[in-house]
Amino acid sequence: MRPLTVLTAIVLGSSVATTFGLGATLIVFLVLSGETPRFREELPLLAVYVAIFVGLTALAAVSFIGQARATAWRHWAVGAMWAALAGLAALYAWTRGSPP
């Protein structure tokens, strides 16, 4: 496996794990939102982050497939994945109050 393919696989695995964790948290919050008002307040933002990470996971999967099969479009897919990661890092920095 080429080094970029390995990096793409690491991003894919990490994004799948994060998406699963956020999705499980969303389910728990949905179940308990009737009992705890704080959980109900967090649902919209949590759903946004689940959607963001589902998109990142999809981009990473397409990038990995492109890299593994050495397709002609793999560079575009990898570029889109890295751009999404940079956007996610900027969003994280922005929401934490530090300049991106």
C-alpha positions in Angstrom: 0.0 0.0 0.0 1.2 3.5 -0.8 1.7 6.0 2.0 -1.2 8.3 0.9 -3.5 5.2 0.8 -2.4 4.4 4.4 -3.1 8.0 5.5 -6.5 7.9 3.8 -7.3 4.6 5.6 -6.4 6.2 8.9 -8.6 9.2 8.2 -11.4 6.8 7.2 -11.1 4.6 10.3 -11.0 7.7 12.6 -14.0 9.3 10.9 -16.0 6.0 11.0 -15.3 5.7 14.8 -16.2 9.3 15.5 -19.4 9.1 13.4 -20.4 5.9 15.3 -19.7 7.6 18.6 -21.6 10.7 17.8 -24.5 8.7 16.3 -24.7 6.5 19.5 -24.6 9.7 21.6 -27.4 11.1 19.5 -29.5 8.0 20.0 -29.0 8.2 23.8 -29.8 11.9 23.9 -33.0 11.2 21.8 -34.1 8.5 24.2 -33.3 10.6 27.4 -34.4 14.0 26.0 -37.8 13.7 27.7 -36.3 13.2 31.1 -33.4 15.7 30.8 -34.1 19.1 29.2 -30.4 19.8 28.8 -30.2 16.8 26.3 -33.0 18.3 24.3 -31.1 21.6 24.0 -28.0 19.8 22.7 -29.8 17.7 20.0 -29.7 20.2 17.1 -25.9 20.8 17.4 -25.2 17.1 17.9 -27.2 16.3 14.8 -25.2 18.9 12.8 -22.0 17.3 13.9 -23.3 13.8 13.1 -24.1 15.1 9.6 -20.7 16.7 9.2 -18.9 13.5 10.2 -21.1 11.3 7.9 -20.0 13.6 5.0 -16.4 13.3 6.0 -16.7 9.5 6.3 -18.2 9.3 2.8 -15.5 11.5 1.4 -12.8 9.4 3.1 -14.4 6.2 1.8 -14.5 7.4 -1.8 -10.9 8.6 -1.4 -9.8 5.3 -0.1 -11.5 3.4 -2.9 -9.9 5.7 -5.4 -6.5 5.3 -3.9 -6.8 1.5 -3.6 -7.9 1.1 -7.2 -5.6 3.7 -8.5 -8.4 5.5 -10.4 -7.9 8.6 -12.5 -10.1 10.7 -10.2 -8.4 9.7 -7.0 -6.5 13.0 -6.7 -9.8 15.0 -6.7 -11.3 12.7 -4.1 -8.2 13.0 -1.8 -8.2 16.7 -2.3 -11.8 17.0 -1.3 -11.2 14.8 1.7 -8.2 17.0 2.9 -10.2 20.2 2.2 -13.1 18.8 4.4 -10.6 18.0 7.1 -9.2 21.5 6.9 -12.7 22.9 7.1 -13.5 20.8 10.1 -10.3 21.9 11.8 -11.2 25.5 11.1 -14.7 25.0 12.5 -13.2 23.4 15.6 -10.9 26.3 16.1 -13.6 28.9 15.5 -16.0 27.3 17.9 -13.3 27.2 20.6 -12.7 30.9 20.3 -9.2 30.8 18.8 -8.5 32.2 15.3 -8.4 29.6 12.5 
